[in-house]
Amino acid sequence: MDCQIQSLNISLGQCGSLTIQTKFESSERLRSFEVKSSNIFIEIKQSFAFTENHYVGVYTYAYEAEAVDAKLSAN
């Protein structure tokens, strides 16, 4: 499944909570991911007892230490 995810963060909380955050370059790519991944989430819902929360947020600040510019230029 190629959805061109820009970033993916998965964290497991102390009480067993699982948080998945994804970042896409455009809303079209997000919609493509939602369509392509729907079967995966249906299987998860049928396999585990859980609660699901959706919320929409806007990135106001992002810092990624490992992001580097790997371009080489010949002078």
Residue pairs with C-beta under 8 A, 6 or more apart in sequence:
1 33
1 36
1 37
3 24
3 29
3 32
3 33
3 36
3 37
4 24
4 25
4 29
5 22
5 23
5 24
5 29
5 33
6 23
6 24
6 25
7 21
7 22
7 23
7 64
8 20
8 21
8 22
8 23
9 19
9 20
9 21
9 22
10 18
10 19
10 20
10 21
11 18
11 19
12 18
12 19
13 19
22 30
22 33
23 59
24 30
24 33
44 50
45 52
